[in-house]
Amino acid sequence: MEWRSKKFLGDQEKGALARGLYRSMGYSDNDFKKPFIAVVDTWNNICPGQFNLRRIAEYVRDGIYAAGGTPVEFGSIGCCDGIAQGHNGMHYILPSREIIASSVEVMMQAHMLDGMVLLGSCDKIVPGLLMAAARLNLPAIMVNGGPMYPGRYKGKDIDVNESSVYVGKFKSGKATKEELNEVEHVACPTPGSCQMIGTANTMSCLAEGMGMSLTGSAAIPTVDSKRMQVAKESGHRIVEMVKEGITARDIITRDSLENAVRLGMAIGGSTNLILHILAIAHEAKIDFQIEDFEQLSRTTPYIASLMTASPYDMVDFYEAGGVPAVMNQISHLLHSDAITVTGKTIGENICDSKILNADVIHPISKPYRQDGGLAILKGNLAPLSCVCKPAAIPLERQTLRGLAKVYDSEEALTKAIYDDEIKANDIIVVRYEGPKGGPGMREMFTPLELLLGYGIAESVFLITDGRFSGSNKGGFIGHISPEAAEGGPIAVVKNGDPIIIDIPNRRLDLDIPKDELDKRLAAWIQPEIKNKGGYLSVYSRLVKSAHYGAIIE
């Protein structure tokens, strides 16, 4: 098979300039006879999840060389959601997904490379890389860097979020300054993606679930030697895929996306997976709608409960059997003939996988819940849709009626928490935090973690057109669409308005007369765009609703 780089590098006249430039960096005649494989590295020493990728890249390159390919490496950005929490930096986090996808496209297409190994671990990085794979439809493999080990405090394992919880405890007088300082120092003992089933680990698991990563690789801890083995095997396998002509859209199909979503439901994955699967489907030109998540969730049992819904972290999950064990338990619900990067079907990959710790991964006969961890709600407050995570919400809090307490930004709510304005049974409304209105659809991570520290996260409800972290727990509903900046009904909620939350029946409603709601909407005036220059200005003008995955078309 003649791969695309060979069409110009192998031409004596057309390829002379390119070969000469490559020669300046030490490439030889023998290199030009092989497929050129990109190692797309999102390494940096800002984001812990990306910190070990430089080492992993070395093993990927070794695998490419060994299989008869020529590795070429380039980088892309990789933001840390944790470091960006609670300030203006979070406006840039979801929009970074589009930058990552487009930067990979530009480099791959400008240089006519033949295949790529995508290295990334964290929240928007993994989906951005998978979007690029789907868009380009070239041979591609995803390699994540692995989760960090848990911290240890007062005899129990903790994750990074405990630091934010203890800020709330400290501010409310329930913890000392010394305790807060100690938690901060022990929460993150190694680099890697954060210890819980947040968006980073959710999306790494889903990459494996859809067949884009080698079997059993998603949850290998970042410091485990198997990380390097997987990297080398992935480098070797990508060369074979180029020669076999297996491309990303051979693997990313409607069936494989359904498999990935079912996996996400079975492990109680992040609400953000909905945004990212919709965006990947869009790039792969697959018809996948937000309503599909509801059907898949209703029919998929929740069998692996992980931090923050349980005491079990990602290392526990890996040692219990990880993704293959979960998928084997739900294999009767999967499209087992979906092809994967291994060259085998998902069914062949998982058929011998066993649960090694039934406390972490329950057998299908004894699920935590009969349905999945996420739910899609609608109602007059969310005419298109909104998203919640029943797996993280106490059953007794899933049906309620309460009065609205309205804030127009995350900062306004955070101040209200510090000022002791938030009381039990409040339904907190945070708006103008959607993709357009934020802009960038910030996570309401910090307020919820503070409320946990104050001891009232499970006695209030927070609803927003923004997002949440996969690590949040308590009462929350996000992704309300249309968002406030588009004139959605959330824009006209007033303090004291009654709101009805009915998760079992998938409803979110503002309990006021229809004519009153219509009158408010008719009088609503769209606010000016917050950012009038730079990338966020462009993003806010082009981004679509969370209902469609916050994609840019």
Secondary structure as GFF3:
##gff-version 3
##sequence-region A 1 553
A	DSSP	alpha_helix	6	9	.	.	.	ID=ss1
A	DSSP	alpha_helix	16	23	.	.	.	ID=ss2
A	DSSP	three_ten_helix	31	33	.	.	.	ID=ss3
A	DSSP	beta_strand	36	41	.	.	.	ID=ss4
A	DSSP	three_ten_helix	48	50	.	.	.	ID=ss5
A	DSSP	alpha_helix	53	66	.	.	.	ID=ss6
A	DSSP	beta_strand	70	75	.	.	.	ID=ss7
A	DSSP	three_ten_helix	88	92	.	.	.	ID=ss8
A	DSSP	alpha_helix	93	110	.	.	.	ID=ss9
A	DSSP	beta_strand	115	119	.	.	.	ID=ss10
A	DSSP	alpha_helix	125	136	.	.	.	ID=ss11
A	DSSP	beta_strand	140	143	.	.	.	ID=ss12
A	DSSP	beta_strand	151	153	.	.	.	ID=ss13
A	DSSP	beta_strand	156	158	.	.	.	ID=ss14
A	DSSP	alpha_helix	162	171	.	.	.	ID=ss15
A	DSSP	alpha_helix	177	186	.	.	.	ID=ss16
A	DSSP	alpha_helix	199	209	.	.	.	ID=ss17
A	DSSP	alpha_helix	226	244	.	.	.	ID=ss18
A	DSSP	alpha_helix	248	251	.	.	.	ID=ss19
A	DSSP	alpha_helix	254	266	.	.	.	ID=ss20
A	DSSP	alpha_helix	273	283	.	.	.	ID=ss21
A	DSSP	alpha_helix	290	298	.	.	.	ID=ss22
A	DSSP	alpha_helix	314	319	.	.	.	ID=ss23
A	DSSP	alpha_helix	322	329	.	.	.	ID=ss24
A	DSSP	three_ten_helix	331	333	.	.	.	ID=ss25
A	DSSP	alpha_helix	346	350	.	.	.	ID=ss26
A	DSSP	beta_strand	375	379	.	.	.	ID=ss27
A	DSSP	beta_strand	382	388	.	.	.	ID=ss28
A	DSSP	three_ten_helix	390	392	.	.	.	ID=ss29
A	DSSP	three_ten_helix	395	397	.	.	.	ID=ss30
A	DSSP	beta_strand	399	407	.	.	.	ID=ss31
A	DSSP	alpha_helix	410	418	.	.	.	ID=ss32
A	DSSP	beta_strand	427	430	.	.	.	ID=ss33
A	DSSP	alpha_helix	445	454	.	.	.	ID=ss34
A	DSSP	beta_strand	461	464	.	.	.	ID=ss35
A	DSSP	beta_strand	475	481	.	.	.	ID=ss36
A	DSSP	three_ten_helix	484	486	.	.	.	ID=ss37
A	DSSP	three_ten_helix	489	492	.	.	.	ID=ss38
A	DSSP	beta_strand	498	502	.	.	.	ID=ss39
A	DSSP	beta_strand	507	510	.	.	.	ID=ss40
A	DSSP	alpha_helix	514	523	.	.	.	ID=ss41
A	DSSP	alpha_helix	535	542	.	.	.	ID=ss42
A	DSSP	three_ten_helix	546	548	.	.	.	ID=ss43
###
